[in-house]
């Protein structure tokens, strides 16, 4: 029997996205967020609070990068969600991570993370549900260690993890259990 839980933001899994921007002085800022994802083939959607330093930086530069955090950098990724760039001037430096400037947008690429989407702002709007940013993906960078011989990403090698909104936990993504557009194909024959 199903039990009503009311209105909750319960979807599982939620992504763990690292949003990286530059401030007005060219200083790197990184934010951990789960309220975003792919919204079209070449577009991402982010819902932020407008008072975040990241929001201010996105408005300023009209660019950002999104990285997939990996298990090896869980501590740093979580820290990016705990610490505020508005209150901590050395937030990025405390992690010991390094960044390089994207060659495609005015935003940093955090070199430790295995997968990064370079994005330019396509839309910024204030809505009833918050500060909404849509970014156009202009390039994707992947560490060679997560690629197969044909240059395709091997999901298991990303060592990505997801956020659980039920108990505020992180979970590593596990084994492949099926194939999209094949596992249910036999039901097409009925």
Secondary structure, DSSP 4 states (H G I P E B T S, - for coil): ------S----SSB--EEEEEE-TTS-EEEEEE-SEEEEETTEEEEEE-TTSHHHHHHHHHSEEEEEE-BGGGHHHHHHHHHS-TTT-TTHHHHHT--EEE-SSSSSEEETTSSEEEEEEEEEEEEETTEEEEEEEEEEEEE-GGGB-TTS-B-HHHH-BEEEETTTTEEEE-------TTTTTGGGGG-
